[in-house]
Amino acid sequence: MQLAMIGLGRMGANMVRRLMKAEHRAVVFDVRPESVKALTAEGATGAGSLAEMVKALARGPEKK
């Protein structure tokens, strides 16, 4: 399943990590670019804006 997470503080980032461990794909956005960068390094798809996040979701499921 593909999902989006807005807000990558302690709770949001850890939720994304757990979901990715369960084989879900995540598109992430936060007002702090370093938070997005940290999760993209772990396999999430990063977005620099809410519009970019929606476009990433609109592409449909990504294949591994």
PDB file of N, CA, C and O in Angstrom, chain B, residues numbered from 101:
ATOM      1  N   MET B 101       0.840  -1.166   0.000  1.00  0.00           N
ATOM      2  CA  MET B 101       0.000   0.000   0.000  1.00  0.00           C
ATOM      3  C   MET B 101       0.889   1.234   0.000  1.00  0.00           C
ATOM      4  O   MET B 101       1.952   1.245   0.622  1.00  0.00           O
ATOM      5  N   GLN B 102       0.459   2.245  -0.684  1.00  0.00           N
ATOM      6  CA  GLN B 102       1.174   3.513  -0.705  1.00  0.00           C
ATOM      7  C   GLN B 102       0.442   4.498   0.191  1.00  0.00           C
ATOM      8  O   GLN B 102      -0.789   4.540   0.203  1.00  0.00           O
ATOM      9  N   LEU B 103       1.200   5.290   0.941  1.00  0.00           N
ATOM     10  CA  LEU B 103       0.589   6.264   1.842  1.00  0.00           C
ATOM     11  C   LEU B 103       1.418   7.524   1.867  1.00  0.00           C
ATOM     12  O   LEU B 103       2.563   7.543   1.415  1.00  0.00           O
ATOM     13  N   ALA B 104       0.828   8.579   2.400  1.00  0.00           N
ATOM     14  CA  ALA B 104       1.540   9.846   2.554  1.00  0.00           C
ATOM     15  C   ALA B 104       1.526  10.235   4.020  1.00  0.00           C
ATOM     16  O   ALA B 104       0.557   9.984   4.737  1.00  0.00           O
ATOM     17  N   MET B 105       2.622  10.855   4.456  1.00  0.00           N
ATOM     18  CA  MET B 105       2.699  11.343   5.835  1.00  0.00           C
ATOM     19  C   MET B 105       3.137  12.797   5.789  1.00  0.00           C
ATOM     20  O   MET B 105       4.171  13.136   5.213  1.00  0.00           O
ATOM     21  N   ILE B 106       2.341  13.637   6.400  1.00  0.00           N
ATOM     22  CA  ILE B 106       2.671  15.049   6.557  1.00  0.00           C
ATOM     23  C   ILE B 106       3.057  15.242   8.015  1.00  0.00           C
ATOM     24  O   ILE B 106       2.276  14.942   8.918  1.00  0.00           O
ATOM     25  N   GLY B 107       4.245  15.734   8.236  1.00  0.00           N
ATOM     26  CA  GLY B 107       4.728  15.936   9.597  1.00  0.00           C
ATOM     27  C   GLY B 107       5.626  14.783  10.011  1.00  0.00           C
ATOM     28  O   GLY B 107       5.159  13.667  10.240  1.00  0.00           O
ATOM     29  N   LEU B 108       6.909  15.064  10.104  1.00  0.00           N
ATOM     30  CA  LEU B 108       7.882  14.011  10.370  1.00  0.00           C
ATOM     31  C   LEU B 108       8.632  14.250  11.666  1.00  0.00           C
ATOM     32  O   LEU B 108       9.844  14.048  11.747  1.00  0.00           O
ATOM     33  N   GLY B 109       7.905  14.678  12.662  1.00  0.00           N
ATOM     34  CA  GLY B 109       8.500  14.793  13.988  1.00  0.00           C
ATOM     35  C   GLY B 109       8.729  13.401  14.544  1.00  0.00           C
ATOM     36  O   GLY B 109       8.741  12.425  13.794  1.00  0.00           O
ATOM     37  N   ARG B 110       8.907  13.305  15.819  1.00  0.00           N
ATOM     38  CA  ARG B 110       9.196  12.005  16.428  1.00  0.00           C
ATOM     39  C   ARG B 110       8.111  10.968  16.097  1.00  0.00           C
ATOM     40  O   ARG B 110       8.427   9.848  15.694  1.00  0.00           O
ATOM     41  N   MET B 111       6.858  11.334  16.264  1.00  0.00           N
ATOM     42  CA  MET B 111       5.785  10.364  16.030  1.00  0.00           C
ATOM     43  C   MET B 111       5.620  10.044  14.544  1.00  0.00           C
ATOM     44  O   MET B 111       5.547   8.874  14.170  1.00  0.00           O
ATOM     45  N   GLY B 112       5.562  11.072  13.693  1.00  0.00           N
ATOM     46  CA  GLY B 112       5.347  10.841  12.268  1.00  0.00           C
ATOM     47  C   GLY B 112       6.462  10.041  11.621  1.00  0.00           C
ATOM     48  O   GLY B 112       6.205   9.121  10.845  1.00  0.00           O
ATOM     49  N   ALA B 113       7.705  10.392  11.941  1.00  0.00           N
ATOM     50  CA  ALA B 113       8.842   9.678  11.356  1.00  0.00           C
ATOM     51  C   ALA B 113       8.852   8.218  11.790  1.00  0.00           C
ATOM     52  O   ALA B 113       9.102   7.331  10.973  1.00  0.00           O
ATOM     53  N   ASN B 114       8.587   7.964  13.050  1.00  0.00           N
ATOM     54  CA  ASN B 114       8.576   6.576  13.522  1.00  0.00           C
ATOM     55  C   ASN B 114       7.421   5.779  12.923  1.00  0.00           C
ATOM     56  O   ASN B 114       7.564   4.584  12.664  1.00  0.00           O
ATOM     57  N   MET B 115       6.284   6.425  12.701  1.00  0.00           N
ATOM     58  CA  MET B 115       5.167   5.732  12.040  1.00  0.00           C
ATOM     59  C   MET B 115       5.567   5.323  10.626  1.00  0.00           C
ATOM     60  O   MET B 115       5.283   4.205  10.196  1.00  0.00           O
ATOM     61  N   VAL B 116       6.225   6.228   9.905  1.00  0.00           N
ATOM     62  CA  VAL B 116       6.668   5.927   8.543  1.00  0.00           C
ATOM     63  C   VAL B 116       7.665   4.770   8.555  1.00  0.00           C
ATOM     64  O   VAL B 116       7.566   3.861   7.731  1.00  0.00           O
ATOM     65  N   ARG B 117       8.610   4.798   9.471  1.00  0.00           N
ATOM     66  CA  ARG B 117       9.600   3.708   9.544  1.00  0.00           C
ATOM     67  C   ARG B 117       8.922   2.355   9.774  1.00  0.00           C
ATOM     68  O   ARG B 117       9.263   1.367   9.124  1.00  0.00           O
ATOM     69  N   ARG B 118       7.986   2.318  10.677  1.00  0.00           N
ATOM     70  CA  ARG B 118       7.295   1.045  10.967  1.00  0.00           C
ATOM     71  C   ARG B 118       6.470   0.578   9.774  1.00  0.00           C
ATOM     72  O   ARG B 118       6.431  -0.614   9.471  1.00  0.00           O
ATOM     73  N   LEU B 119       5.817   1.504   9.104  1.00  0.00           N
ATOM     74  CA  LEU B 119       5.029   1.129   7.934  1.00  0.00           C
ATOM     75  C   LEU B 119       5.924   0.628   6.805  1.00  0.00           C
ATOM     76  O   LEU B 119       5.570  -0.324   6.110  1.00  0.00           O
ATOM     77  N   MET B 120       7.079   1.260   6.618  1.00  0.00           N
ATOM     78  CA  MET B 120       8.000   0.790   5.574  1.00  0.00           C
ATOM     79  C   MET B 120       8.561  -0.588   5.921  1.00  0.00           C
ATOM     80  O   MET B 120       8.775  -1.405   5.026  1.00  0.00           O
ATOM     81  N   LYS B 121       8.797  -0.852   7.183  1.00  0.00           N
ATOM     82  CA  LYS B 121       9.254  -2.192   7.581  1.00  0.00           C
ATOM     83  C   LYS B 121       8.209  -3.247   7.250  1.00  0.00           C
ATOM     84  O   LYS B 121       8.541  -4.409   7.013  1.00  0.00           O
ATOM     85  N   ALA B 122       6.942  -2.836   7.234  1.00  0.00           N
ATOM     86  CA  ALA B 122       5.844  -3.746   6.903  1.00  0.00           C
ATOM     87  C   ALA B 122       5.559  -3.756   5.400  1.00  0.00           C
ATOM     88  O   ALA B 122       4.494  -4.195   4.967  1.00  0.00           O
ATOM     89  N   GLU B 123       6.534  -3.260   4.596  1.00  0.00           N
ATOM     90  CA  GLU B 123       6.476  -3.301   3.130  1.00  0.00           C
ATOM     91  C   GLU B 123       5.522  -2.285   2.502  1.00  0.00           C
ATOM     92  O   GLU B 123       5.127  -2.458   1.349  1.00  0.00           O
ATOM     93  N   HIS B 124       5.143  -1.239   3.222  1.00  0.00           N
ATOM     94  CA  HIS B 124       4.334  -0.168   2.635  1.00  0.00           C
ATOM     95  C   HIS B 124       5.270   0.870   2.031  1.00  0.00           C
ATOM     96  O   HIS B 124       6.401   1.036   2.487  1.00  0.00           O
ATOM     97  N   ARG B 125       4.795   1.567   1.004  1.00  0.00           N
ATOM     98  CA  ARG B 125       5.561   2.640   0.375  1.00  0.00           C
ATOM     99  C   ARG B 125       5.065   3.965   0.927  1.00  0.00           C
ATOM    100  O   ARG B 125       3.859   4.158   1.079  1.00  0.00           O
ATOM    101  N   ALA B 126       5.977   4.880   1.230  1.00  0.00           N
ATOM    102  CA  ALA B 126       5.603   6.151   1.843  1.00  0.00           C
ATOM    103  C   ALA B 126       6.122   7.334   1.046  1.00  0.00           C
ATOM    104  O   ALA B 126       7.259   7.341   0.573  1.00  0.00           O
ATOM    105  N   VAL B 127       5.254   8.343   0.908  1.00  0.00           N
ATOM    106  CA  VAL B 127       5.636   9.643   0.377  1.00  0.00           C
ATOM    107  C   VAL B 127       5.571  10.583   1.569  1.00  0.00           C
ATOM    108  O   VAL B 127       4.553  10.642   2.258  1.00  0.00           O
ATOM    109  N   VAL B 128       6.650  11.320   1.818  1.00  0.00           N
ATOM    110  CA  VAL B 128       6.725  12.115   3.042  1.00  0.00           C
ATOM    111  C   VAL B 128       6.948  13.597   2.753  1.00  0.00           C
ATOM    112  O   VAL B 128       7.612  13.967   1.785  1.00  0.00           O
ATOM    113  N   PHE B 129       6.372  14.439   3.625  1.00  0.00           N
ATOM    114  CA  PHE B 129       6.553  15.885   3.540  1.00  0.00           C
ATOM    115  C   PHE B 129       6.642  16.456   4.943  1.00  0.00           C
ATOM    116  O   PHE B 129       5.939  16.022   5.856  1.00  0.00           O
ATOM    117  N   ASP B 130       7.522  17.438   5.096  1.00  0.00           N
ATOM    118  CA  ASP B 130       7.639  18.181   6.346  1.00  0.00           C
ATOM    119  C   ASP B 130       8.164  19.570   6.008  1.00  0.00           C
ATOM    120  O   ASP B 130       8.819  19.748   4.981  1.00  0.00           O
ATOM    121  N   VAL B 131       7.886  20.548   6.852  1.00  0.00           N
ATOM    122  CA  VAL B 131       8.393  21.897   6.608  1.00  0.00           C
ATOM    123  C   VAL B 131       9.907  21.952   6.810  1.00  0.00           C
ATOM    124  O   VAL B 131      10.555  22.902   6.372  1.00  0.00           O
ATOM    125  N   ARG B 132      10.469  20.951   7.463  1.00  0.00           N
ATOM    126  CA  ARG B 132      11.919  20.868   7.670  1.00  0.00           C
ATOM    127  C   ARG B 132      12.505  19.903   6.639  1.00  0.00           C
ATOM    128  O   ARG B 132      12.332  18.690   6.763  1.00  0.00           O
ATOM    129  N   PRO B 133      13.197  20.426   5.625  1.00  0.00           N
ATOM    130  CA  PRO B 133      13.759  19.563   4.577  1.00  0.00           C
ATOM    131  C   PRO B 133      14.672  18.461   5.113  1.00  0.00           C
ATOM    132  O   PRO B 133      14.727  17.378   4.531  1.00  0.00           O
ATOM    133  N   GLU B 134      15.387  18.716   6.208  1.00  0.00           N
ATOM    134  CA  GLU B 134      16.277  17.690   6.755  1.00  0.00           C
ATOM    135  C   GLU B 134      15.504  16.473   7.256  1.00  0.00           C
ATOM    136  O   GLU B 134      16.030  15.360   7.243  1.00  0.00           O
ATOM    137  N   SER B 135      14.262  16.672   7.699  1.00  0.00           N
ATOM    138  CA  SER B 135      13.435  15.538   8.124  1.00  0.00           C
ATOM    139  C   SER B 135      13.042  14.677   6.930  1.00  0.00           C
ATOM    140  O   SER B 135      13.049  13.449   7.013  1.00  0.00           O
ATOM    141  N   VAL B 136      12.702  15.321   5.828  1.00  0.00           N
ATOM    142  CA  VAL B 136      12.365  14.601   4.600  1.00  0.00           C
ATOM    143  C   VAL B 136      13.592  13.843   4.100  1.00  0.00           C
ATOM    144  O   VAL B 136      13.493  12.676   3.721  1.00  0.00           O
ATOM    145  N   LYS B 137      14.738  14.503   4.099  1.00  0.00           N
ATOM    146  CA  LYS B 137      15.976  13.883   3.613  1.00  0.00           C
ATOM    147  C   LYS B 137      16.331  12.634   4.415  1.00  0.00           C
ATOM    148  O   LYS B 137      16.776  11.634   3.850  1.00  0.00           O
ATOM    149  N   ALA B 138      16.134  12.693   5.725  1.00  0.00           N
ATOM    150  CA  ALA B 138      16.454  11.544   6.574  1.00  0.00           C
ATOM    151  C   ALA B 138      15.615  10.325   6.193  1.00  0.00           C
ATOM    152  O   ALA B 138      16.135   9.210   6.145  1.00  0.00           O
ATOM    153  N   LEU B 139      14.338  10.523   5.924  1.00  0.00           N
ATOM    154  CA  LEU B 139      13.485   9.382   5.582  1.00  0.00           C
ATOM    155  C   LEU B 139      13.669   8.931   4.137  1.00  0.00           C
ATOM    156  O   LEU B 139      13.478   7.753   3.835  1.00  0.00           O
ATOM    157  N   THR B 140      14.036   9.841   3.242  1.00  0.00           N
ATOM    158  CA  THR B 140      14.318   9.384   1.877  1.00  0.00           C
ATOM    159  C   THR B 140      15.558   8.506   1.867  1.00  0.00           C
ATOM    160  O   THR B 140      15.665   7.589   1.053  1.00  0.00           O
ATOM    161  N   ALA B 141      16.494   8.783   2.767  1.00  0.00           N
ATOM    162  CA  ALA B 141      17.685   7.933   2.883  1.00  0.00           C
ATOM    163  C   ALA B 141      17.329   6.536   3.370  1.00  0.00           C
ATOM    164  O   ALA B 141      18.093   5.590   3.176  1.00  0.00           O
ATOM    165  N   GLU B 142      16.170   6.411   4.002  1.00  0.00           N
ATOM    166  CA  GLU B 142      15.708   5.109   4.501  1.00  0.00           C
ATOM    167  C   GLU B 142      14.729   4.431   3.548  1.00  0.00           C
ATOM    168  O   GLU B 142      14.233   3.343   3.839  1.00  0.00           O
ATOM    169  N   GLY B 143      14.446   5.074   2.400  1.00  0.00           N
ATOM    170  CA  GLY B 143      13.612   4.420   1.401  1.00  0.00           C
ATOM    171  C   GLY B 143      12.293   5.086   1.074  1.00  0.00           C
ATOM    172  O   GLY B 143      11.589   4.633   0.172  1.00  0.00           O
ATOM    173  N   ALA B 144      11.936   6.145   1.776  1.00  0.00           N
ATOM    174  CA  ALA B 144      10.684   6.848   1.477  1.00  0.00           C
ATOM    175  C   ALA B 144      10.881   7.735   0.248  1.00  0.00           C
ATOM    176  O   ALA B 144      12.011   8.030  -0.139  1.00  0.00           O
ATOM    177  N   THR B 145       9.782   8.152  -0.353  1.00  0.00           N
ATOM    178  CA  THR B 145       9.817   9.123  -1.435  1.00  0.00           C
ATOM    179  C   THR B 145       9.581  10.485  -0.814  1.00  0.00           C
ATOM    180  O   THR B 145       8.572  10.698  -0.142  1.00  0.00           O
ATOM    181  N   GLY B 146      10.493  11.397  -1.031  1.00  0.00           N
ATOM    182  CA  GLY B 146      10.382  12.720  -0.429  1.00  0.00           C
ATOM    183  C   GLY B 146       9.639  13.692  -1.318  1.00  0.00           C
ATOM    184  O   GLY B 146       9.639  13.558  -2.542  1.00  0.00           O
ATOM    185  N   ALA B 147       9.001  14.678  -0.691  1.00  0.00           N
ATOM    186  CA  ALA B 147       8.299  15.734  -1.416  1.00  0.00           C
ATOM    187  C   ALA B 147       8.678  17.071  -0.795  1.00  0.00           C
ATOM    188  O   ALA B 147       8.769  17.195   0.426  1.00  0.00           O
ATOM    189  N   GLY B 148       8.899  18.078  -1.650  1.00  0.00           N
ATOM    190  CA  GLY B 148       9.268  19.401  -1.174  1.00  0.00           C
ATOM    191  C   GLY B 148       8.091  20.319  -0.916  1.00  0.00           C
ATOM    192  O   GLY B 148       8.251  21.413  -0.373  1.00  0.00           O
ATOM    193  N   SER B 149       6.887  19.864  -1.313  1.00  0.00           N
ATOM    194  CA  SER B 149       5.674  20.654  -1.096  1.00  0.00           C
ATOM    195  C   SER B 149       4.485  19.695  -1.043  1.00  0.00           C
ATOM    196  O   SER B 149       4.597  18.523  -1.403  1.00  0.00           O
ATOM    197  N   LEU B 150       3.357  20.211  -0.590  1.00  0.00           N
ATOM    198  CA  LEU B 150       2.156  19.373  -0.561  1.00  0.00           C
ATOM    199  C   LEU B 150       1.722  18.996  -1.971  1.00  0.00           C
ATOM    200  O   LEU B 150       1.275  17.873  -2.204  1.00  0.00           O
ATOM    201  N   ALA B 151       1.851  19.925  -2.911  1.00  0.00           N
ATOM    202  CA  ALA B 151       1.490  19.630  -4.296  1.00  0.00           C
ATOM    203  C   ALA B 151       2.371  18.520  -4.866  1.00  0.00           C
ATOM    204  O   ALA B 151       1.883  17.640  -5.576  1.00  0.00           O
ATOM    205  N   GLU B 152       3.656  18.560  -4.558  1.00  0.00           N
ATOM    206  CA  GLU B 152       4.582  17.522  -5.008  1.00  0.00           C
ATOM    207  C   GLU B 152       4.222  16.170  -4.388  1.00  0.00           C
ATOM    208  O   GLU B 152       4.333  15.132  -5.040  1.00  0.00           O
ATOM    209  N   MET B 153       3.797  16.192  -3.140  1.00  0.00           N
ATOM    210  CA  MET B 153       3.403  14.963  -2.469  1.00  0.00           C
ATOM    211  C   MET B 153       2.185  14.339  -3.162  1.00  0.00           C
ATOM    212  O   MET B 153       2.141  13.130  -3.389  1.00  0.00           O
ATOM    213  N   VAL B 154       1.204  15.177  -3.491  1.00  0.00           N
ATOM    214  CA  VAL B 154       0.004  14.679  -4.170  1.00  0.00           C
ATOM    215  C   VAL B 154       0.358  14.109  -5.539  1.00  0.00           C
ATOM    216  O   VAL B 154      -0.170  13.068  -5.929  1.00  0.00           O
ATOM    217  N   LYS B 155       1.239  14.773  -6.267  1.00  0.00           N
ATOM    218  CA  LYS B 155       1.657  14.251  -7.576  1.00  0.00           C
ATOM    219  C   LYS B 155       2.345  12.902  -7.444  1.00  0.00           C
ATOM    220  O   LYS B 155       2.143  12.016  -8.274  1.00  0.00           O
ATOM    221  N   ALA B 156       3.154  12.744  -6.408  1.00  0.00           N
ATOM    222  CA  ALA B 156       3.833  11.458  -6.194  1.00  0.00           C
ATOM    223  C   ALA B 156       2.823  10.357  -5.920  1.00  0.00           C
ATOM    224  O   ALA B 156       3.007   9.223  -6.362  1.00  0.00           O
ATOM    225  N   LEU B 157       1.760  10.679  -5.197  1.00  0.00           N
ATOM    226  CA  LEU B 157       0.712   9.688  -4.934  1.00  0.00           C
ATOM    227  C   LEU B 157      -0.121   9.420  -6.176  1.00  0.00           C
ATOM    228  O   LEU B 157      -0.562   8.293  -6.398  1.00  0.00           O
ATOM    229  N   ALA B 158      -0.335  10.426  -6.971  1.00  0.00           N
ATOM    230  CA  ALA B 158      -1.193  10.298  -8.145  1.00  0.00           C
ATOM    231  C   ALA B 158      -0.599   9.368  -9.196  1.00  0.00           C
ATOM    232  O   ALA B 158      -1.320   8.868 -10.060  1.00  0.00           O
ATOM    233  N   ARG B 159       0.728   9.130  -9.126  1.00  0.00           N
ATOM    234  CA  ARG B 159       1.362   8.238 -10.106  1.00  0.00           C
ATOM    235  C   ARG B 159       0.900   6.801  -9.958  1.00  0.00           C
ATOM    236  O   ARG B 159       1.040   6.002 -10.884  1.00  0.00           O
ATOM    237  N   GLY B 160       0.360   6.472  -8.816  1.00  0.00           N
ATOM    238  CA  GLY B 160      -0.069   5.100  -8.598  1.00  0.00           C
ATOM    239  C   GLY B 160       1.024   4.299  -7.925  1.00  0.00           C
ATOM    240  O   GLY B 160       2.081   4.837  -7.595  1.00  0.00           O
ATOM    241  N   PRO B 161       0.777   3.015  -7.720  1.00  0.00           N
ATOM    242  CA  PRO B 161       1.737   2.166  -7.002  1.00  0.00           C
ATOM    243  C   PRO B 161       3.072   2.070  -7.724  1.00  0.00           C
ATOM    244  O   PRO B 161       3.124   1.910  -8.943  1.00  0.00           O
ATOM    245  N   GLU B 162       4.129   2.169  -6.967  1.00  0.00           N
ATOM    246  CA  GLU B 162       5.468   1.979  -7.526  1.00  0.00           C
ATOM    247  C   GLU B 162       5.844   0.520  -7.380  1.00  0.00           C
ATOM    248  O   GLU B 162       5.451  -0.144  -6.421  1.00  0.00           O
ATOM    249  N   LYS B 163       6.599   0.034  -8.329  1.00  0.00           N
ATOM    250  CA  LYS B 163       7.051  -1.353  -8.251  1.00  0.00           C
ATOM    251  C   LYS B 163       8.433  -1.387  -7.644  1.00  0.00           C
ATOM    252  O   LYS B 163       9.268  -0.527  -7.924  1.00  0.00           O
ATOM    253  N   LYS B 164       8.669  -2.372  -6.822  1.00  0.00           N
ATOM    254  CA  LYS B 164       9.987  -2.522  -6.196  1.00  0.00           C
ATOM    255  C   LYS B 164      10.927  -3.268  -7.097  1.00  0.00           C
ATOM    256  O   LYS B 164      12.083  -3.489  -6.737  1.00  0.00           O
TER     257      LYS B 164
END
